[in-house]
Amino acid sequence: MDCKTALALLEPYLDNELDRADARELEAHVDTCADCAAALTRLGDLRQSLRDQTLRHTAPPELRERIRAAAARLAAV
């Protein structure tokens, strides 16, 4: 496997979307390629950071009300 192919498979790999053979081939490549191993680590770290609950914000009540009103107007049409 070359780096171009490996880089394209990193996200599906982290999502457990690869079949066993492709996952093993990617793992073998990452074990021998520092650049792809670093890319996998960075992508994994980014994905973990995006799951941080402190990044989530609740919409203010005024915004929620505006959305409800707009949806009601659309439903009435």
PDB file of N, CA, C and O in Angstrom:
ATOM      1  N   MET A   1       0.856  -1.175   0.000  1.00  0.00           N
ATOM      2  CA  MET A   1       0.000   0.000   0.000  1.00  0.00           C
ATOM      3  C   MET A   1       0.898   1.232   0.000  1.00  0.00           C
ATOM      4  O   MET A   1       1.909   1.277   0.701  1.00  0.00           O
ATOM      5  N   ASP A   2       0.516   2.234  -0.798  1.00  0.00           N
ATOM      6  CA  ASP A   2       1.278   3.475  -0.808  1.00  0.00           C
ATOM      7  C   ASP A   2       0.607   4.501   0.104  1.00  0.00           C
ATOM      8  O   ASP A   2      -0.511   4.297   0.579  1.00  0.00           O
ATOM      9  N   CYS A   3       1.310   5.602   0.336  1.00  0.00           N
ATOM     10  CA  CYS A   3       0.817   6.621   1.265  1.00  0.00           C
ATOM     11  C   CYS A   3      -0.476   7.275   0.779  1.00  0.00           C
ATOM     12  O   CYS A   3      -1.360   7.570   1.583  1.00  0.00           O
ATOM     13  N   LYS A   4      -0.588   7.501  -0.518  1.00  0.00           N
ATOM     14  CA  LYS A   4      -1.795   8.138  -1.053  1.00  0.00           C
ATOM     15  C   LYS A   4      -3.018   7.277  -0.740  1.00  0.00           C
ATOM     16  O   LYS A   4      -4.048   7.795  -0.308  1.00  0.00           O
ATOM     17  N   THR A   5      -2.910   5.993  -0.952  1.00  0.00           N
ATOM     18  CA  THR A   5      -4.007   5.077  -0.659  1.00  0.00           C
ATOM     19  C   THR A   5      -4.274   5.017   0.838  1.00  0.00           C
ATOM     20  O   THR A   5      -5.426   5.034   1.273  1.00  0.00           O
ATOM     21  N   ALA A   6      -3.209   4.947   1.620  1.00  0.00           N
ATOM     22  CA  ALA A   6      -3.356   4.861   3.076  1.00  0.00           C
ATOM     23  C   ALA A   6      -4.055   6.095   3.629  1.00  0.00           C
ATOM     24  O   ALA A   6      -4.951   5.978   4.464  1.00  0.00           O
ATOM     25  N   LEU A   7      -3.655   7.271   3.172  1.00  0.00           N
ATOM     26  CA  LEU A   7      -4.262   8.504   3.683  1.00  0.00           C
ATOM     27  C   LEU A   7      -5.754   8.560   3.368  1.00  0.00           C
ATOM     28  O   LEU A   7      -6.538   9.074   4.166  1.00  0.00           O
ATOM     29  N   ALA A   8      -6.144   8.038   2.220  1.00  0.00           N
ATOM     30  CA  ALA A   8      -7.560   8.029   1.848  1.00  0.00           C
ATOM     31  C   ALA A   8      -8.367   7.052   2.708  1.00  0.00           C
ATOM     32  O   ALA A   8      -9.587   7.179   2.814  1.00  0.00           O
ATOM     33  N   LEU A   9      -7.699   6.094   3.309  1.00  0.00           N
ATOM     34  CA  LEU A   9      -8.388   5.075   4.100  1.00  0.00           C
ATOM     35  C   LEU A   9      -8.403   5.371   5.601  1.00  0.00           C
ATOM     36  O   LEU A   9      -9.021   4.627   6.363  1.00  0.00           O
ATOM     37  N   LEU A  10      -7.741   6.432   6.036  1.00  0.00           N
ATOM     38  CA  LEU A  10      -7.652   6.682   7.477  1.00  0.00           C
ATOM     39  C   LEU A  10      -9.016   6.923   8.119  1.00  0.00           C
ATOM     40  O   LEU A  10      -9.317   6.342   9.163  1.00  0.00           O
ATOM     41  N   GLU A  11      -9.837   7.764   7.514  1.00  0.00           N
ATOM     42  CA  GLU A  11     -11.155   8.032   8.111  1.00  0.00           C
ATOM     43  C   GLU A  11     -12.041   6.791   8.106  1.00  0.00           C
ATOM     44  O   GLU A  11     -12.628   6.466   9.139  1.00  0.00           O
ATOM     45  N   PRO A  12     -12.158   6.087   6.983  1.00  0.00           N
ATOM     46  CA  PRO A  12     -12.951   4.848   7.035  1.00  0.00           C
ATOM     47  C   PRO A  12     -12.406   3.851   8.055  1.00  0.00           C
ATOM     48  O   PRO A  12     -13.171   3.111   8.673  1.00  0.00           O
ATOM     49  N   TYR A  13     -11.096   3.830   8.230  1.00  0.00           N
ATOM     50  CA  TYR A  13     -10.490   2.945   9.218  1.00  0.00           C
ATOM     51  C   TYR A  13     -10.951   3.325  10.623  1.00  0.00           C
ATOM     52  O   TYR A  13     -11.357   2.461  11.401  1.00  0.00           O
ATOM     53  N   LEU A  14     -10.890   4.606  10.947  1.00  0.00           N
ATOM     54  CA  LEU A  14     -11.302   5.054  12.273  1.00  0.00           C
ATOM     55  C   LEU A  14     -12.796   4.864  12.505  1.00  0.00           C
ATOM     56  O   LEU A  14     -13.238   4.746  13.647  1.00  0.00           O
ATOM     57  N   ASP A  15     -13.574   4.835  11.427  1.00  0.00           N
ATOM     58  CA  ASP A  15     -15.019   4.604  11.525  1.00  0.00           C
ATOM     59  C   ASP A  15     -15.368   3.112  11.475  1.00  0.00           C
ATOM     60  O   ASP A  15     -16.545   2.751  11.460  1.00  0.00           O
ATOM     61  N   ASN A  16     -14.356   2.254  11.449  1.00  0.00           N
ATOM     62  CA  ASN A  16     -14.547   0.799  11.348  1.00  0.00           C
ATOM     63  C   ASN A  16     -15.352   0.415  10.112  1.00  0.00           C
ATOM     64  O   ASN A  16     -16.201  -0.475  10.159  1.00  0.00           O
ATOM     65  N   GLU A  17     -15.072   1.099   9.007  1.00  0.00           N
ATOM     66  CA  GLU A  17     -15.785   0.833   7.760  1.00  0.00           C
ATOM     67  C   GLU A  17     -14.985  -0.028   6.789  1.00  0.00           C
ATOM     68  O   GLU A  17     -15.501  -0.410   5.738  1.00  0.00           O
ATOM     69  N   LEU A  18     -13.757  -0.334   7.116  1.00  0.00           N
ATOM     70  CA  LEU A  18     -12.932  -1.162   6.228  1.00  0.00           C
ATOM     71  C   LEU A  18     -13.156  -2.630   6.529  1.00  0.00           C
ATOM     72  O   LEU A  18     -13.403  -3.009   7.674  1.00  0.00           O
ATOM     73  N   ASP A  19     -13.068  -3.456   5.492  1.00  0.00           N
ATOM     74  CA  ASP A  19     -13.121  -4.885   5.758  1.00  0.00           C
ATOM     75  C   ASP A  19     -11.803  -5.287   6.420  1.00  0.00           C
ATOM     76  O   ASP A  19     -10.832  -4.531   6.436  1.00  0.00           O
ATOM     77  N   ARG A  20     -11.806  -6.477   6.953  1.00  0.00           N
ATOM     78  CA  ARG A  20     -10.659  -6.938   7.751  1.00  0.00           C
ATOM     79  C   ARG A  20      -9.349  -6.902   6.955  1.00  0.00           C
ATOM     80  O   ARG A  20      -8.316  -6.496   7.488  1.00  0.00           O
ATOM     81  N   ALA A  21      -9.383  -7.317   5.700  1.00  0.00           N
ATOM     82  CA  ALA A  21      -8.159  -7.357   4.884  1.00  0.00           C
ATOM     83  C   ALA A  21      -7.608  -5.955   4.644  1.00  0.00           C
ATOM     84  O   ALA A  21      -6.405  -5.731   4.772  1.00  0.00           O
ATOM     85  N   ASP A  22      -8.487  -5.004   4.293  1.00  0.00           N
ATOM     86  CA  ASP A  22      -8.026  -3.630   4.063  1.00  0.00           C
ATOM     87  C   ASP A  22      -7.517  -2.997   5.349  1.00  0.00           C
ATOM     88  O   ASP A  22      -6.525  -2.269   5.330  1.00  0.00           O
ATOM     89  N   ALA A  23      -8.185  -3.265   6.461  1.00  0.00           N
ATOM     90  CA  ALA A  23      -7.745  -2.711   7.739  1.00  0.00           C
ATOM     91  C   ALA A  23      -6.361  -3.247   8.105  1.00  0.00           C
ATOM     92  O   ALA A  23      -5.502  -2.498   8.571  1.00  0.00           O
ATOM     93  N   ARG A  24      -6.155  -4.518   7.896  1.00  0.00           N
ATOM     94  CA  ARG A  24      -4.838  -5.104   8.211  1.00  0.00           C
ATOM     95  C   ARG A  24      -3.753  -4.551   7.294  1.00  0.00           C
ATOM     96  O   ARG A  24      -2.630  -4.303   7.733  1.00  0.00           O
ATOM     97  N   GLU A  25      -4.089  -4.358   6.026  1.00  0.00           N
ATOM     98  CA  GLU A  25      -3.110  -3.806   5.093  1.00  0.00           C
ATOM     99  C   GLU A  25      -2.756  -2.374   5.487  1.00  0.00           C
ATOM    100  O   GLU A  25      -1.588  -1.987   5.447  1.00  0.00           O
ATOM    101  N   LEU A  26      -3.761  -1.590   5.868  1.00  0.00           N
ATOM    102  CA  LEU A  26      -3.503  -0.226   6.322  1.00  0.00           C
ATOM    103  C   LEU A  26      -2.664  -0.238   7.593  1.00  0.00           C
ATOM    104  O   LEU A  26      -1.711   0.532   7.708  1.00  0.00           O
ATOM    105  N   GLU A  27      -2.996  -1.083   8.531  1.00  0.00           N
ATOM    106  CA  GLU A  27      -2.229  -1.183   9.782  1.00  0.00           C
ATOM    107  C   GLU A  27      -0.778  -1.546   9.512  1.00  0.00           C
ATOM    108  O   GLU A  27       0.128  -0.995  10.138  1.00  0.00           O
ATOM    109  N   ALA A  28      -0.551  -2.472   8.580  1.00  0.00           N
ATOM    110  CA  ALA A  28       0.817  -2.859   8.235  1.00  0.00           C
ATOM    111  C   ALA A  28       1.571  -1.675   7.645  1.00  0.00           C
ATOM    112  O   ALA A  28       2.745  -1.469   7.951  1.00  0.00           O
ATOM    113  N   HIS A  29       0.898  -0.895   6.799  1.00  0.00           N
ATOM    114  CA  HIS A  29       1.547   0.279   6.216  1.00  0.00           C
ATOM    115  C   HIS A  29       1.864   1.307   7.297  1.00  0.00           C
ATOM    116  O   HIS A  29       2.971   1.843   7.346  1.00  0.00           O
ATOM    117  N   VAL A  30       0.885   1.579   8.165  1.00  0.00           N
ATOM    118  CA  VAL A  30       1.078   2.581   9.224  1.00  0.00           C
ATOM    119  C   VAL A  30       2.204   2.154  10.164  1.00  0.00           C
ATOM    120  O   VAL A  30       2.928   3.000  10.689  1.00  0.00           O
ATOM    121  N   ASP A  31       2.355   0.851  10.379  1.00  0.00           N
ATOM    122  CA  ASP A  31       3.427   0.358  11.243  1.00  0.00           C
ATOM    123  C   ASP A  31       4.808   0.652  10.677  1.00  0.00           C
ATOM    124  O   ASP A  31       5.783   0.718  11.424  1.00  0.00           O
ATOM    125  N   THR A  32       4.899   0.828   9.361  1.00  0.00           N
ATOM    126  CA  THR A  32       6.211   1.037   8.740  1.00  0.00           C
ATOM    127  C   THR A  32       6.390   2.450   8.177  1.00  0.00           C
ATOM    128  O   THR A  32       7.466   2.775   7.677  1.00  0.00           O
ATOM    129  N   CYS A  33       5.367   3.285   8.248  1.00  0.00           N
ATOM    130  CA  CYS A  33       5.439   4.618   7.651  1.00  0.00           C
ATOM    131  C   CYS A  33       5.165   5.677   8.723  1.00  0.00           C
ATOM    132  O   CYS A  33       4.033   5.821   9.186  1.00  0.00           O
ATOM    133  N   ALA A  34       6.179   6.394   9.102  1.00  0.00           N
ATOM    134  CA  ALA A  34       6.044   7.406  10.157  1.00  0.00           C
ATOM    135  C   ALA A  34       5.081   8.517   9.757  1.00  0.00           C
ATOM    136  O   ALA A  34       4.330   9.015  10.596  1.00  0.00           O
ATOM    137  N   ASP A  35       5.094   8.910   8.486  1.00  0.00           N
ATOM    138  CA  ASP A  35       4.202   9.994   8.047  1.00  0.00           C
ATOM    139  C   ASP A  35       2.737   9.585   8.163  1.00  0.00           C
ATOM    140  O   ASP A  35       1.917  10.359   8.657  1.00  0.00           O
ATOM    141  N   CYS A  36       2.409   8.401   7.722  1.00  0.00           N
ATOM    142  CA  CYS A  36       1.022   7.941   7.803  1.00  0.00           C
ATOM    143  C   CYS A  36       0.619   7.649   9.250  1.00  0.00           C
ATOM    144  O   CYS A  36      -0.531   7.872   9.628  1.00  0.00           O
ATOM    145  N   ALA A  37       1.544   7.160  10.048  1.00  0.00           N
ATOM    146  CA  ALA A  37       1.256   6.943  11.465  1.00  0.00           C
ATOM    147  C   ALA A  37       0.952   8.270  12.148  1.00  0.00           C
ATOM    148  O   ALA A  37       0.034   8.357  12.964  1.00  0.00           O
ATOM    149  N   ALA A  38       1.715   9.297  11.817  1.00  0.00           N
ATOM    150  CA  ALA A  38       1.469  10.619  12.392  1.00  0.00           C
ATOM    151  C   ALA A  38       0.130  11.174  11.923  1.00  0.00           C
ATOM    152  O   ALA A  38      -0.592  11.793  12.704  1.00  0.00           O
ATOM    153  N   ALA A  39      -0.206  10.957  10.660  1.00  0.00           N
ATOM    154  CA  ALA A  39      -1.491  11.422  10.138  1.00  0.00           C
ATOM    155  C   ALA A  39      -2.645  10.708  10.840  1.00  0.00           C
ATOM    156  O   ALA A  39      -3.657  11.333  11.159  1.00  0.00           O
ATOM    157  N   LEU A  40      -2.503   9.420  11.080  1.00  0.00           N
ATOM    158  CA  LEU A  40      -3.532   8.669  11.783  1.00  0.00           C
ATOM    159  C   LEU A  40      -3.696   9.185  13.211  1.00  0.00           C
ATOM    160  O   LEU A  40      -4.816   9.338  13.697  1.00  0.00           O
ATOM    161  N   THR A  41      -2.586   9.450  13.871  1.00  0.00           N
ATOM    162  CA  THR A  41      -2.635   9.987  15.233  1.00  0.00           C
ATOM    163  C   THR A  41      -3.299  11.353  15.260  1.00  0.00           C
ATOM    164  O   THR A  41      -4.146  11.616  16.113  1.00  0.00           O
ATOM    165  N   ARG A  42      -2.918  12.227  14.329  1.00  0.00           N
ATOM    166  CA  ARG A  42      -3.521  13.577  14.276  1.00  0.00           C
ATOM    167  C   ARG A  42      -5.023  13.497  14.030  1.00  0.00           C
ATOM    168  O   ARG A  42      -5.803  14.196  14.678  1.00  0.00           O
ATOM    169  N   LEU A  43      -5.420  12.652  13.101  1.00  0.00           N
ATOM    170  CA  LEU A  43      -6.833  12.513  12.790  1.00  0.00           C
ATOM    171  C   LEU A  43      -7.597  11.936  13.981  1.00  0.00           C
ATOM    172  O   LEU A  43      -8.700  12.387  14.290  1.00  0.00           O
ATOM    173  N   GLY A  44      -7.030  10.969  14.630  1.00  0.00           N
ATOM    174  CA  GLY A  44      -7.657  10.399  15.829  1.00  0.00           C
ATOM    175  C   GLY A  44      -7.786  11.426  16.938  1.00  0.00           C
ATOM    176  O   GLY A  44      -8.814  11.497  17.611  1.00  0.00           O
ATOM    177  N   ASP A  45      -6.737  12.224  17.130  1.00  0.00           N
ATOM    178  CA  ASP A  45      -6.778  13.283  18.147  1.00  0.00           C
ATOM    179  C   ASP A  45      -7.830  14.331  17.811  1.00  0.00           C
ATOM    180  O   ASP A  45      -8.555  14.788  18.695  1.00  0.00           O
ATOM    181  N   LEU A  46      -7.918  14.715  16.542  1.00  0.00           N
ATOM    182  CA  LEU A  46      -8.914  15.692  16.114  1.00  0.00           C
ATOM    183  C   LEU A  46     -10.319  15.162  16.352  1.00  0.00           C
ATOM    184  O   LEU A  46     -11.175  15.869  16.884  1.00  0.00           O
ATOM    185  N   ARG A  47     -10.551  13.932  15.962  1.00  0.00           N
ATOM    186  CA  ARG A  47     -11.877  13.347  16.152  1.00  0.00           C
ATOM    187  C   ARG A  47     -12.240  13.297  17.628  1.00  0.00           C
ATOM    188  O   ARG A  47     -13.388  13.553  17.991  1.00  0.00           O
ATOM    189  N   GLN A  48     -11.286  12.974  18.474  1.00  0.00           N
ATOM    190  CA  GLN A  48     -11.541  12.937  19.919  1.00  0.00           C
ATOM    191  C   GLN A  48     -11.830  14.334  20.450  1.00  0.00           C
ATOM    192  O   GLN A  48     -12.725  14.507  21.277  1.00  0.00           O
ATOM    193  N   SER A  49     -11.094  15.320  19.990  1.00  0.00           N
ATOM    194  CA  SER A  49     -11.314  16.708  20.425  1.00  0.00           C
ATOM    195  C   SER A  49     -12.703  17.198  20.041  1.00  0.00           C
ATOM    196  O   SER A  49     -13.340  17.923  20.805  1.00  0.00           O
ATOM    197  N   LEU A  50     -13.172  16.810  18.865  1.00  0.00           N
ATOM    198  CA  LEU A  50     -14.490  17.249  18.408  1.00  0.00           C
ATOM    199  C   LEU A  50     -15.623  16.615  19.206  1.00  0.00           C
ATOM    200  O   LEU A  50     -16.756  17.094  19.161  1.00  0.00           O
ATOM    201  N   ARG A  51     -15.330  15.562  19.923  1.00  0.00           N
ATOM    202  CA  ARG A  51     -16.342  14.931  20.781  1.00  0.00           C
ATOM    203  C   ARG A  51     -16.414  15.601  22.157  1.00  0.00           C
ATOM    204  O   ARG A  51     -17.262  15.241  22.974  1.00  0.00           O
ATOM    205  N   ASP A  52     -15.549  16.551  22.415  1.00  0.00           N
ATOM    206  CA  ASP A  52     -15.499  17.245  23.706  1.00  0.00           C
ATOM    207  C   ASP A  52     -16.817  17.984  23.947  1.00  0.00           C
ATOM    208  O   ASP A  52     -17.207  18.844  23.157  1.00  0.00           O
ATOM    209  N   GLN A  53     -17.479  17.652  25.015  1.00  0.00           N
ATOM    210  CA  GLN A  53     -18.778  18.245  25.321  1.00  0.00           C
ATOM    211  C   GLN A  53     -18.699  19.752  25.573  1.00  0.00           C
ATOM    212  O   GLN A  53     -19.704  20.449  25.439  1.00  0.00           O
ATOM    213  N   THR A  54     -17.530  20.260  25.933  1.00  0.00           N
ATOM    214  CA  THR A  54     -17.417  21.703  26.174  1.00  0.00           C
ATOM    215  C   THR A  54     -17.499  22.502  24.879  1.00  0.00           C
ATOM    216  O   THR A  54     -17.652  23.723  24.916  1.00  0.00           O
ATOM    217  N   LEU A  55     -17.398  21.828  23.731  1.00  0.00           N
ATOM    218  CA  LEU A  55     -17.533  22.512  22.451  1.00  0.00           C
ATOM    219  C   LEU A  55     -18.997  22.667  22.039  1.00  0.00           C
ATOM    220  O   LEU A  55     -19.303  23.387  21.089  1.00  0.00           O
ATOM    221  N   ARG A  56     -19.884  22.004  22.742  1.00  0.00           N
ATOM    222  CA  ARG A  56     -21.305  22.052  22.395  1.00  0.00           C
ATOM    223  C   ARG A  56     -21.967  23.224  23.103  1.00  0.00           C
ATOM    224  O   ARG A  56     -21.698  23.501  24.272  1.00  0.00           O
ATOM    225  N   HIS A  57     -22.829  23.896  22.377  1.00  0.00           N
ATOM    226  CA  HIS A  57     -23.544  25.045  22.933  1.00  0.00           C
ATOM    227  C   HIS A  57     -25.029  24.887  22.667  1.00  0.00           C
ATOM    228  O   HIS A  57     -25.438  24.414  21.607  1.00  0.00           O
ATOM    229  N   THR A  58     -25.819  25.282  23.628  1.00  0.00           N
ATOM    230  CA  THR A  58     -27.270  25.250  23.481  1.00  0.00           C
ATOM    231  C   THR A  58     -27.720  26.561  22.851  1.00  0.00           C
ATOM    232  O   THR A  58     -27.247  27.640  23.208  1.00  0.00           O
ATOM    233  N   ALA A  59     -28.630  26.443  21.921  1.00  0.00           N
ATOM    234  CA  ALA A  59     -29.164  27.652  21.275  1.00  0.00           C
ATOM    235  C   ALA A  59     -29.914  28.482  22.317  1.00  0.00           C
ATOM    236  O   ALA A  59     -30.626  27.934  23.159  1.00  0.00           O
ATOM    237  N   PRO A  60     -29.752  29.803  22.257  1.00  0.00           N
ATOM    238  CA  PRO A  60     -30.483  30.650  23.205  1.00  0.00           C
ATOM    239  C   PRO A  60     -31.994  30.529  22.966  1.00  0.00           C
ATOM    240  O   PRO A  60     -32.431  30.242  21.852  1.00  0.00           O
ATOM    241  N   PRO A  61     -32.778  30.748  24.012  1.00  0.00           N
ATOM    242  CA  PRO A  61     -34.238  30.613  23.876  1.00  0.00           C
ATOM    243  C   PRO A  61     -34.823  31.466  22.747  1.00  0.00           C
ATOM    244  O   PRO A  61     -35.760  31.039  22.073  1.00  0.00           O
ATOM    245  N   GLU A  62     -34.277  32.668  22.537  1.00  0.00           N
ATOM    246  CA  GLU A  62     -34.797  33.534  21.475  1.00  0.00           C
ATOM    247  C   GLU A  62     -34.619  32.898  20.094  1.00  0.00           C
ATOM    248  O   GLU A  62     -35.514  32.969  19.252  1.00  0.00           O
ATOM    249  N   LEU A  63     -33.490  32.294  19.873  1.00  0.00           N
ATOM    250  CA  LEU A  63     -33.228  31.636  18.597  1.00  0.00           C
ATOM    251  C   LEU A  63     -34.155  30.435  18.418  1.00  0.00           C
ATOM    252  O   LEU A  63     -34.719  30.238  17.341  1.00  0.00           O
ATOM    253  N   ARG A  64     -34.309  29.643  19.461  1.00  0.00           N
ATOM    254  CA  ARG A  64     -35.196  28.487  19.367  1.00  0.00           C
ATOM    255  C   ARG A  64     -36.623  28.924  19.034  1.00  0.00           C
ATOM    256  O   ARG A  64     -37.304  28.284  18.233  1.00  0.00           O
ATOM    257  N   GLU A  65     -37.068  30.014  19.651  1.00  0.00           N
ATOM    258  CA  GLU A  65     -38.418  30.507  19.386  1.00  0.00           C
ATOM    259  C   GLU A  65     -38.559  30.996  17.944  1.00  0.00           C
ATOM    260  O   GLU A  65     -39.581  30.751  17.301  1.00  0.00           O
ATOM    261  N   ARG A  66     -37.528  31.693  17.431  1.00  0.00           N
ATOM    262  CA  ARG A  66     -37.569  32.151  16.040  1.00  0.00           C
ATOM    263  C   ARG A  66     -37.639  30.967  15.079  1.00  0.00           C
ATOM    264  O   ARG A  66     -38.351  31.016  14.076  1.00  0.00           O
ATOM    265  N   ILE A  67     -36.907  29.918  15.386  1.00  0.00           N
ATOM    266  CA  ILE A  67     -36.926  28.720  14.542  1.00  0.00           C
ATOM    267  C   ILE A  67     -38.297  28.061  14.593  1.00  0.00           C
ATOM    268  O   ILE A  67     -38.833  27.668  13.557  1.00  0.00           O
ATOM    269  N   ARG A  68     -38.872  27.937  15.789  1.00  0.00           N
ATOM    270  CA  ARG A  68     -40.211  27.349  15.917  1.00  0.00           C
ATOM    271  C   ARG A  68     -41.237  28.163  15.129  1.00  0.00           C
ATOM    272  O   ARG A  68     -42.079  27.599  14.431  1.00  0.00           O
ATOM    273  N   ALA A  69     -41.163  29.486  15.242  1.00  0.00           N
ATOM    274  CA  ALA A  69     -42.113  30.347  14.537  1.00  0.00           C
ATOM    275  C   ALA A  69     -41.960  30.205  13.024  1.00  0.00           C
ATOM    276  O   ALA A  69     -42.957  30.137  12.305  1.00  0.00           O
ATOM    277  N   ALA A  70     -40.733  30.159  12.542  1.00  0.00           N
ATOM    278  CA  ALA A  70     -40.493  30.005  11.110  1.00  0.00           C
ATOM    279  C   ALA A  70     -41.004  28.652  10.622  1.00  0.00           C
ATOM    280  O   ALA A  70     -41.597  28.563   9.547  1.00  0.00           O
ATOM    281  N   ALA A  71     -40.780  27.608  11.400  1.00  0.00           N
ATOM    282  CA  ALA A  71     -41.258  26.277  11.028  1.00  0.00           C
ATOM    283  C   ALA A  71     -42.781  26.251  10.998  1.00  0.00           C
ATOM    284  O   ALA A  71     -43.369  25.623  10.118  1.00  0.00           O
ATOM    285  N   ALA A  72     -43.429  26.927  11.950  1.00  0.00           N
ATOM    286  CA  ALA A  72     -44.892  26.973  11.977  1.00  0.00           C
ATOM    287  C   ALA A  72     -45.424  27.702  10.749  1.00  0.00           C
ATOM    288  O   ALA A  72     -46.424  27.295  10.158  1.00  0.00           O
ATOM    289  N   ARG A  73     -44.736  28.797  10.368  1.00  0.00           N
ATOM    290  CA  ARG A  73     -45.168  29.535   9.171  1.00  0.00           C
ATOM    291  C   ARG A  73     -45.038  28.660   7.921  1.00  0.00           C
ATOM    292  O   ARG A  73     -45.920  28.666   7.062  1.00  0.00           O
ATOM    293  N   LEU A  74     -43.961  27.924   7.823  1.00  0.00           N
ATOM    294  CA  LEU A  74     -43.768  27.039   6.676  1.00  0.00           C
ATOM    295  C   LEU A  74     -44.787  25.912   6.649  1.00  0.00           C
ATOM    296  O   LEU A  74     -45.256  25.517   5.582  1.00  0.00           O
ATOM    297  N   ALA A  75     -45.127  25.400   7.811  1.00  0.00           N
ATOM    298  CA  ALA A  75     -46.097  24.307   7.883  1.00  0.00           C
ATOM    299  C   ALA A  75     -47.492  24.789   7.493  1.00  0.00           C
ATOM    300  O   ALA A  75     -48.298  24.005   6.992  1.00  0.00           O
ATOM    301  N   ALA A  76     -47.783  26.057   7.715  1.00  0.00           N
ATOM    302  CA  ALA A  76     -49.100  26.611   7.425  1.00  0.00           C
ATOM    303  C   ALA A  76     -49.276  26.886   5.926  1.00  0.00           C
ATOM    304  O   ALA A  76     -50.398  27.072   5.454  1.00  0.00           O
ATOM    305  N   VAL A  77     -48.171  26.910   5.188  1.00  0.00           N
ATOM    306  CA  VAL A  77     -48.246  27.227   3.755  1.00  0.00           C
ATOM    307  C   VAL A  77     -48.683  26.048   2.947  1.00  0.00           C
ATOM    308  O   VAL A  77     -48.798  26.145   1.725  1.00  0.00           O
TER     309      VAL A  77
END
